[in-house]
């Protein structure tokens, strides 16, 4: 389902017909005999490439040798037709060895060639290969882009196999980003399509990734069930490429269940398979798994050696995801040894790289691509409905013609009235069906329009509010490069730039929450919340930003606790307190209080700032208004904050409202269930 085993290449010419037949079940000795007795370069090329495929899981060095010889023949003869085939095999061998830098370069070169040829099937395949390259090294935004592009091309040519590969691989990206339920949805859809088209090789791929999802979700029973099924299917169908991956997951599972001996046995088998393929990248991944077991057994020197070798491999292949894991394990190792300073240094490296790899920009890009992809899928569904409606109308016209003939025949035998009655009943049913289909099309159109509105909202905000701080930072950097800015000027500019970036950070956070909300991907996870502690955390965060020296007062009793989703309620507090600061004068006062009312708690956030006009109060929480105004220090807003607050409060079973008077300040109220 990912890159997979390459299909041997045949030349459909009379001179090679007998050779092509002999490749149906190619044996290595017969292929080498064909190579020795070949009378033309083209026959040699076919034999070399087929031999490379035969050896790729048995003797990697021979596979690489034959692939390189095939590439030399292509270059010597200037064969444009053979170059994509040669590049595809070279890139696949690069991924088997873990050399993703070379694989990406070769797959990109191949993509340009097949695009120039206009070969849509090859384009979809090449896009899928590139997506796998980027996914394996942790570039998830790039991987998502190439997989969705592959799906679009495959859908345009109605290639079900390539569509199901793309859907499967999109699920792999979502799994890496922690969207496990959405990933499972993609894997189940992919599995159904594979069953329909008879893609039996798709089953072990799907079993392996679903097992990985349940392993990450700590559902060990289901994880073991799927991973064992995958390993049995892999071995029965001889799909060697994913066997070490399934073994690695089984090793992780047994380690987490406390069976280190069994885990090491799985790791040893996986490492052996990776070494047979000369896959240094895979061996490095196995070494990291083994090092976790060694750390748990306090065999620190052995663990440090394995992690060091893996880190060197990760840097050599520019594999940021593996490098992050290395720093994480080195930090844990140093901490277990009591070297807390070194542990802190490694932890800083780990967090910096993790924040860079899973940056807000990358996550936002994936979510926006996901939103576009869902919108296009809606377009496709509407087009399918329209096509079905047209086919139905054609069928209805044909049925009407036949019915008219039947009416004439029946009229001749004297039962015209009965026929008219039945005809009328049928017509009513048909009209009802048409009305139902029209309503369905209207419903789909409305959903599409709402998705487009969300998309337009994102683009509008991004184009106006995110550009400013980036341009400002770029200007400062240009001045610094040209030594055209003094230290005092730099200090003043950075203060203003900090304010802009604080706004931008809040904006991005709200945008991501808004996107998840519109896609209905936010799940409520109720838990007990200490309201006073949550308010204090937000006070500390906002105080560190030095926002107009506002005095923040927490009047909530320390023991008062509510029930709700921790992240959602925290966002409500942060947005409402930030709004109170925004519309307070410098040196002002913001008070947060809470009162028990039966089985609920009423929370209030009060400021003594500029207040809100009565006409504005009516539209503040409306989804379609997006009303925003600047604060007392000219702070910008987007209008999303209060809309998110309303959505999150209501999702947690509460309600939100406000009281305000111009010139005297505002008080925002919301309710939350009280903890028993």
C-alpha positions in Angstrom: 0.0 0.0 0.0 3.0 2.3 0.4 5.8 2.1 -2.1 5.6 -1.7 -2.4 7.3 -4.2 -4.6 8.1 -2.9 -8.1 6.4 -4.7 -11.0 9.0 -6.1 -13.6 9.1 -4.2 -16.8 8.4 -5.8 -20.2 8.9 -4.5 -23.7 6.0 -5.4 -25.9 7.9 -6.1 -29.2 8.0 -9.2 -31.3 11.7 -9.7 -30.6 11.2 -9.8 -26.8 7.9 -11.8 -26.7 9.6 -15.1 -25.7 11.7 -13.3 -23.1 8.6 -11.6 -21.6 6.9 -15.0 -21.2 9.9 -16.3 -19.3 9.5 -13.5 -16.8 6.1 -14.7 -15.6 7.7 -16.4 -12.6 11.3 -15.1 -13.0 14.0 -17.4 -11.5 17.3 -15.7 -10.8 19.4 -18.3 -12.8 17.2 -17.9 -15.9 17.4 -14.1 -15.7 21.2 -14.2 -15.4 21.3 -16.6 -18.4 19.1 -14.1 -20.4 21.6 -11.3 -19.4 24.6 -13.3 -20.6 23.1 -14.2 -23.9 21.3 -10.9 -24.6 21.9 -9.7 -28.2 20.5 -6.2 -27.6 20.8 -3.4 -25.0 17.1 -3.3 -24.5 16.9 -7.0 -23.5 19.9 -6.4 -21.2 18.0 -3.5 -19.6 14.9 -5.6 -18.9 17.0 -8.4 -17.4 19.0 -6.1 -15.2 16.0 -4.3 -13.8 14.2 -7.6 -13.1 17.3 -9.0 -11.4 17.5 -5.9 -9.3 13.9 -6.5 -8.2 14.6 -10.2 -7.4 17.6 -9.4 -5.2 16.3 -6.3 -3.4 15.2 -8.3 -0.4 17.8 -11.1 -0.7 21.1 -9.4 -1.5 20.9 -5.6 -1.4 24.4 -5.0 -2.9 23.5 -7.1 -5.9 20.2 -5.4 -6.3 22.0 -2.0 -6.3 24.7 -3.3 -8.7 22.1 -4.4 -11.3 20.1 -1.2 -10.9 23.2 0.9 -11.5 24.1 -1.1 -14.6 20.6 -0.6 -15.9 20.9 3.2 -15.3 24.2 3.2 -17.2 22.5 1.6 -20.2 19.8 4.2 -20.1 22.4 7.0 -20.1 24.6 5.5 -22.8 21.7 5.0 -25.2 19.8 8.1 -24.3 16.6 6.2 -23.7 13.9 8.6 -22.7 11.3 5.8 -22.5 13.3 3.8 -20.0 14.5 6.5 -17.7 11.4 6.7 -15.5 11.5 2.9 -15.0 15.2 3.1 -14.0 14.6 6.1 -11.6 11.7 4.3 -9.9 13.8 1.3 -9.0 16.8 3.4 -7.9 14.5 5.5 -5.7 13.0 2.4 -4.2 16.4 0.9 -3.3 17.3 4.3 -1.7 14.2 4.0 0.6 15.1 0.4 1.4 18.5 1.6 2.6 17.0 4.5 4.5 18.7 7.1 2.2 15.7 9.4 1.9 17.6 12.4 0.7 18.6 10.5 -2.4 15.1 8.9 -2.7 13.5 12.3 -2.7 15.9 13.6 -5.4 15.3 10.6 -7.6 11.5 10.6 -7.1 11.3 14.3 -7.9 13.3 13.8 -11.1 11.0 10.9 -12.1 7.9 13.1 -11.4 9.1 15.8 -13.8 9.7 13.2 -16.5 6.2 11.6 -16.2 4.5 15.0 -16.0 6.3 15.9 -19.3 5.0 12.6 -20.8 1.5 13.3 -19.6 1.2 9.8 -18.1 -1.5 10.3 -15.4 -1.1 6.9 -13.9 2.7 7.3 -13.5 2.1 10.8 -12.1 -0.2 9.5 -9.4 2.3 6.7 -8.5 5.3 9.2 -8.3 3.3 11.6 -6.1 2.6 8.7 -3.8 6.3 7.8 -3.7 7.3 11.3 -2.7 4.6 11.4 0.0 6.1 8.2 1.5 9.6 9.7 1.5 8.5 12.8 3.3 6.3 10.9 5.8 9.1 8.5 6.8 11.4 11.4 7.8 8.6 13.4 9.6 7.8 16.1 7.0 4.1 15.6 7.5 2.8 18.7 5.7 4.8 17.8 2.6 3.6 14.2 2.8 0.0 15.2 3.2 0.3 17.5 0.1 1.7 14.8 -2.2 -0.8 12.1 -1.0 -3.8 14.3 -1.7 -2.4 15.3 -5.1 -1.9 11.6 -5.9 -5.6 11.0 -4.9 -6.8 13.8 -7.2 -4.9 12.5 -10.2 -6.0 8.9 -9.5 -9.6 10.0 -9.1 -9.5 12.0 -12.4 -8.5 8.8 -14.3 -10.8 6.6 -12.1 -7.9 4.4 -10.9 -9.4 2.7 -7.8 -6.1 1.1 -6.7 -4.1 4.3 -6.7 -7.0 6.1 -5.0 -7.1 3.6 -2.1 -3.3 3.8 -1.8 -3.6 7.6 -1.4 -6.4 7.4 1.1 -4.4 4.8 3.1 -1.3 7.0 3.2 -3.3 10.1 4.2 -4.4 8.0 7.2 -0.8 7.4 8.0 -0.1 11.1 8.2 -3.1 11.7 10.4 -1.9 8.9 12.7 1.5 10.6 13.1 -0.3 13.9 13.9 -2.3 12.1 16.7 -5.7 12.2 14.9 -6.2 8.5 15.6 -10.0 8.2 15.0 -9.8 10.1 11.7 -6.8 7.9 10.7 -8.9 4.8 11.4 -11.7 6.1 9.2 -9.3 6.5 6.3 -7.8 3.0 6.9 -11.3 1.4 7.0 -12.4 3.2 3.8 -9.1 2.1 2.1 -9.7 -1.5 3.2 -13.2 -1.6 1.8 -12.0 -0.3 -1.6 -9.2 -2.9 -1.6 -11.7 -5.7 -0.9 -14.0 -4.4 -3.8 -11.2 -4.3 -6.3 -9.5 -7.6 -5.1 -6.3 -5.9 -3.8 -5.3 -8.8 -1.5 -1.9 -7.2 -0.8 -3.7 -4.3 0.8 -4.9 -6.4 3.8 -1.5 -6.8 5.6 -0.7 -3.1 5.1 -4.0 -2.1 6.7 -3.7 -4.6 9.5 -0.2 -3.3 10.4 -1.1 0.4 10.5 -4.3 -0.2 12.4 -2.3 -2.2 14.9 0.1 0.8 15.2 -2.9 3.2 15.9 -4.2 1.0 18.7 -0.7 0.7 20.1 -0.4 4.5 20.3 -3.9 4.6 21.9 -2.7 2.1 24.5 -5.3 -0.4 23.5 -2.9 -3.3 23.7 -5.4 -6.1 23.2 -6.5 -4.8 19.8 -3.0 -3.7 18.9 -1.7 -7.3 19.4 -4.6 -8.8 17.5 -4.0 -6.6 14.4 -0.2 -6.8 14.5 -0.2 -10.6 14.7 -2.7 -10.8 11.8 -0.5 -8.5 9.8 2.7 -10.5 10.5 0.9 -13.8 9.4 -0.5 -12.1 6.2 2.9 -10.5 5.4 4.7 -13.9 5.6 2.1 -15.8 3.8 2.1 -13.3 0.9 5.9 -12.7 1.1 5.6 -8.9 1.4 9.0 -8.4 2.9 9.1 -4.6 2.8 6.8 -4.1 5.8 7.8 -7.2 7.9 10.4 -5.4 10.0 8.0 -2.6 10.7 5.4 -5.0 12.0 8.1 -6.7 14.1 9.2 -3.4 15.5 5.6 -2.5 16.6 5.3 -6.0 18.2 8.5 -5.3 20.1 7.2 -2.0 21.3 4.0 -3.7 22.4 5.8 -6.3 24.5 8.1 -3.8 26.1 5.1 -1.7 27.2 3.5 -4.9 28.6 6.7 -5.6 30.6 8.1 -8.5 28.5 11.5 -7.2 27.7 12.9 -10.6 26.6 10.2 -11.1 24.0 10.6 -7.5 22.9 14.3 -8.0 22.3 13.6 -11.1 20.2 11.3 -9.1 17.9 13.8 -6.3 17.6 16.6 -8.7 16.7 14.6 -10.2 13.9 13.6 -6.8 12.6 17.3 -5.6 12.7 18.4 -8.7 10.8 15.9 -7.9 8.0 17.0 -4.3 7.8 20.7 -5.3 7.6 19.9 -7.7 4.7 18.5 -4.7 2.9 21.5 -2.5 4.0 18.9 -0.2 5.6 21.0 1.9 8.1 17.9 4.0 8.8 15.8 1.0 9.9 18.7 -0.4 12.0 19.0 3.0 13.7 15.2 2.9 14.5 15.6 -0.6 16.0 18.6 0.6 18.1 16.5 3.3 19.7 13.9 0.7 20.6 16.5 -1.6 22.1 18.1 1.4 24.0 14.7 1.9 25.8 14.9 -1.6 27.1 18.6 -1.2 28.2 17.7 2.0 30.1 14.9 0.2 31.9 17.5 -2.5 32.9 20.0 0.3 33.9 22.5 -0.8 31.3 23.3 2.8 30.7 26.6 2.6 28.8 25.2 0.1 26.2 22.1 2.3 25.7 24.2 5.5 25.3 26.3 3.8 22.5 23.2 2.7 20.6 21.5 6.1 20.9 24.7 7.8 19.8 24.9 5.7 16.6 21.2 6.3 15.9 21.7 10.1 16.3 24.6 10.0 13.9 22.5 8.2 11.3 19.6 10.6 11.8 21.8 13.6 11.2 23.3 11.9 8.1 19.8 11.3 6.6 18.4 14.6 7.8 15.7 12.6 9.6 14.4 15.1 12.2 11.8 12.8 13.7 14.5 10.2 14.6 16.8 13.0 15.9 14.1 14.2 18.2 13.6 10.7 19.6 17.4 10.4 20.2 17.5 13.6 22.2 14.5 12.5 24.2 16.1 9.2 25.1 19.5 10.9 25.9 17.7 13.3 28.3 16.0 10.4 30.0 19.3 8.5 30.2 21.2 11.4 31.7 18.3 11.9 34.2 18.4 8.2 35.3 22.2 8.6 35.8 21.7 11.7 38.0 23.3 14.1 35.5 20.5 16.6 35.6 22.4 19.4 33.8 23.1 17.2 30.8 19.5 15.9 30.9 18.2 19.5 30.8 20.5 20.3 27.8 19.3 17.3 25.8 15.6 18.1 26.8 16.0 21.6 25.4 17.3 20.2 22.1 14.4 17.7 22.1 11.7 20.4 22.7 13.2 22.9 20.2 13.3 20.3 17.5 9.8 19.0 18.3 8.4 22.5 18.3 10.0 23.1 15.0 8.8 19.8 13.4 5.3 20.1 14.8 5.2 23.9 14.4 1.9 25.7 14.3 2.6 26.7 10.7 3.0 23.0 9.7 -0.1 21.9 11.6 -2.2 24.8 10.3 -1.0 24.0 6.7 -2.1 20.4 7.1 -5.5 21.4 8.6 -6.1 23.9 5.7 -5.1 21.2 3.2 -7.5 18.8 5.0 -10.3 21.4 4.8 -9.6 21.9 1.0 -9.5 18.2 0.5 -12.8 17.7 2.3 -14.4 20.6 0.2 -13.2 18.9 -3.0 -14.7 15.6 -1.8 -18.0 17.4 -1.3 -17.8 18.7 -4.9 -17.1 15.2 -6.1 -20.2 13.8 -4.1 -22.4 16.6 -5.6 -21.2 15.8 -9.1 -21.9 12.1 -8.4 -25.4 13.0 -7.3 -26.0 15.1 -10.4 -24.8 12.3 -12.6 -27.1 9.8 -10.8 -30.0 12.2 -11.2 -29.3 12.5 -15.0 -29.2 8.7 -15.3 -32.4 8.4 -13.3 -34.2 10.9 -15.6 -33.0 8.9 -18.7 -34.3 5.8 -17.1 -37.6 7.5 -16.2 -38.1 8.6 -19.9 -37.4 5.1 -21.1 -39.9 3.7 -18.5 -42.5 6.3 -19.5 -42.2 5.3 -23.2 -42.7 1.6 -22.3 -45.6 2.5 -20.0 -47.3 4.5 -22.7 -47.1 1.5 -25.0 -48.5 -0.7 -22.2 -51.4 1.8 -21.7 -52.4 1.5 -25.3 -52.3 -2.3 -25.2 -54.3 -2.5 -22.0 -56.7 0.1 -23.3 -57.5 -2.3 -26.2 -58.6 -5.0 -23.7 -60.8 -2.8 -21.6 -58.8 -2.1 -18.5 -57.7 1.5 -19.2 -59.0 2.9 -15.9 -57.0 0.5 -13.9 -53.9 1.3 -15.8 -54.4 5.0 -15.4 -54.8 4.6 -11.6 -51.5 2.5 -11.4 -49.7 5.0 -13.6 -50.8 7.9 -11.4 -49.5 6.1 -8.3 -46.2 5.4 -9.9 -45.9 8.9 -11.1 -46.4 10.2 -7.5 -43.7 7.9 -6.2 -41.3 9.0 -8.9 -42.0 12.7 -8.1 -41.4 12.1 -4.4 -38.1 10.4 -5.2 -37.1 13.4 -7.4 -38.1 15.8 -4.6 -36.0 13.8 -2.1 -33.0 13.9 -4.5 -33.4 17.7 -5.0 -33.4 18.2 -1.2 -30.3 16.1 -0.9 -28.5 18.2 -3.5 -29.6 21.4 -1.8 -28.3 20.0 1.5 -24.9 19.1 -0.1 -24.7 22.6 -1.7 -25.4 24.3 1.7 -22.6 22.2 3.4 -20.2 23.2 0.6 -21.1 26.9 0.9 -20.5 26.8 4.7 -17.1 25.1 4.1 -16.2 27.8 1.6 -17.2 30.5 4.0 -14.9 29.0 6.6 -12.1 28.8 4.1 -12.6 32.5 3.0 -12.6 33.5 6.7 -9.2 31.8 7.1 -7.7 33.4 4.0 -9.0 36.9 4.9 -7.6 36.8 8.4 -4.3 35.3 7.3 -3.8 37.8 4.5 -4.5 40.8 6.8 -3.3 39.9 10.2 -0.4 37.4 9.8 1.5 39.4 7.2 2.2 42.4 9.3 4.5 40.9 12.0 6.4 38.8 9.4 7.0 41.9 7.3 8.0 43.9 10.4 10.5 41.2 11.4 11.9 41.0 7.9 12.4 44.8 7.8 14.3 44.7 11.2 16.5 41.9 9.9 17.3 43.9 6.7 18.2 46.9 8.8 20.4 44.8 11.1 22.2 43.2 8.1 23.0 46.7 6.7 24.0 48.1 10.2 21.3 50.8 9.8 19.8 50.4 13.3 21.0 51.5 16.7 20.6 49.4 19.9 18.1 51.9 21.2 16.1 51.8 18.0 16.3 48.0 18.0 15.0 47.8 21.6 12.0 50.1 20.8 11.2 48.1 17.6 11.3 44.7 19.4 8.8 45.9 22.0 6.3 46.8 19.2 7.2 43.5 17.4 6.6 41.5 20.6 3.1 43.0 20.9 2.3 42.1 17.2 3.6 38.5 17.7 1.6 38.1 20.9 -1.5 39.0 18.8 -0.4 36.6 16.1 0.1 33.8 18.5 -3.4 34.2 19.9 -4.8 34.5 16.4 -3.2 31.2 15.2 -4.3 29.4 18.3 -7.9 30.6 17.8 -7.8 29.8 14.0 -6.7 26.2 14.7 -9.4 25.7 17.3 -11.9 27.3 14.9 -10.8 24.9 12.1 -11.2 21.9 14.3 -14.5 23.1 15.6 -15.9 23.6 12.0 -14.7 20.1 11.0 -16.3 18.7 14.2 -13.0 17.1 15.2 -12.9 18.5 18.8 -14.1 15.8 21.3 -15.3 16.7 24.7 -13.2 15.1 27.5 -14.9 16.1 30.8 -12.7 16.2 33.9 -12.5 17.9 37.3 -11.1 21.5 37.0 -9.7 23.6 39.8 -11.0 27.0 38.6 -8.8 29.1 40.9 -5.7 27.3 39.7 -6.6 27.6 36.1 -7.2 31.3 36.5 -3.9 31.8 38.2 -2.1 30.0 35.4 -3.7 32.4 32.9 -2.8 35.4 35.0 0.9 34.3 35.1 0.9 33.8 31.3 -0.7 37.1 30.5 1.3 39.0 33.2 4.5 37.8 31.6 3.5 39.7 28.4 3.4 43.0 30.3 0.1 44.0 28.9 -0.5 47.6 30.0 0.4 46.9 33.7 -3.2 45.7 34.4 -3.9 44.5 37.9 -5.4 41.0 37.8 -7.5 39.9 40.8 -8.6 36.2 41.4 -11.6 36.1 43.7 -12.4 32.4 43.2 -12.4 30.2 46.2 -9.4 27.8 46.1 -11.5 24.7 46.7 -14.2 25.5 44.0 -14.1 22.9 41.2 -16.1 22.4 38.0 -16.6 19.6 35.4 -15.7 20.2 31.8 -13.1 19.8 29.1 -9.8 21.2 30.4 -8.5 22.7 27.1 -11.8 24.3 26.1 -12.5 26.0 29.5 -8.9 27.2 29.6 -9.4 28.8 26.2 -12.6 30.5 27.4 -10.7 32.0 30.4 -7.8 33.1 28.3 -9.9 34.8 25.7 -12.2 36.6 28.1 -9.3 37.8 30.4 -7.4 38.9 27.4 -10.4 40.8 26.1 -10.8 42.5 29.5 -7.2 43.6 29.4 -7.6 44.7 25.8 -10.4 47.2 26.6 -9.0 48.4 30.0 -6.9 51.5 30.3 -3.2 51.3 31.4 -3.0 50.4 35.1 -6.6 49.2 35.2 -8.2 46.4 37.1 -9.6 43.0 36.0 -11.5 40.8 38.5 -12.5 37.1 38.1 -15.1 35.7 40.5 -17.3 32.6 40.7 -20.6 31.8 42.5 -22.2 28.5 43.2 -25.8 28.3 42.0 -27.3 24.9 42.6 -25.4 22.3 40.5 -23.7 24.9 38.4 -21.0 27.6 38.9 -21.5 31.1 37.5 -18.1 32.6 36.5 -17.7 36.4 35.9 -14.8 38.3 34.3 -15.1 42.0 35.0 -13.2 45.1 33.8 -13.6 48.8 34.3 -12.7 49.8 30.8 -14.4 51.4 27.8 -17.5 49.2 27.8 -19.6 48.0 24.8 -22.4 49.7 22.9 -25.8 48.1 23.2 -26.1 47.4 19.4 -22.7 45.7 19.4 -23.6 43.5 22.4 -26.4 41.9 20.3 -24.0 40.5 17.6 -20.8 39.7 19.6 -21.5 36.0 19.8 -23.0 35.5 16.3 -21.0 33.1 14.0 -21.6 35.2 10.9 -20.7 38.6 12.3 -17.0 38.2 13.2 -17.2 41.6 14.8 -13.9 43.1 16.1 -12.6 46.4 17.3 -9.3 47.7 18.5 -8.4 47.9 22.2 -7.4 50.9 24.3 -3.7 50.5 23.2 -4.7 49.9 19.6 -4.6 46.1 20.0 -6.1 44.2 17.0 -8.6 41.4 17.1 -10.2 38.9 14.7 -13.7 38.4 16.1 -13.1 34.6 16.5 -12.4 34.7 20.3 -15.9 35.3 21.6 -17.4 33.0 18.9 -15.1 30.2 20.1 -15.9 31.0 23.8 -19.7 30.6 23.0 -19.2 27.3 21.1 -16.9 25.8 23.8 -19.1 26.9 26.8 -22.2 25.4 25.1 -20.4 22.2 24.2 -19.6 21.8 27.9 -23.3 22.3 28.8 -23.2 25.9 29.9 -24.3 29.3 28.6 -22.5 32.7 28.2 -23.7 36.3 28.3 -22.5 39.8 29.2 -23.5 43.1 30.9 -21.8 46.3 29.8 -22.2 50.0 29.9 -20.2 52.4 27.8 -17.5 54.2 29.8 -18.0 52.0 32.9 -16.7 48.6 31.8 -18.0 45.1 31.0 -18.7 41.9 32.8 -18.8 38.6 30.9 -20.5 35.6 32.5 -20.5 31.9 31.8 -21.7 28.8 33.6 -20.0 25.4 34.1 -21.2 22.3 35.8 -20.1 22.0 39.5 -18.0 19.0 40.5 -19.7 16.7 43.0 
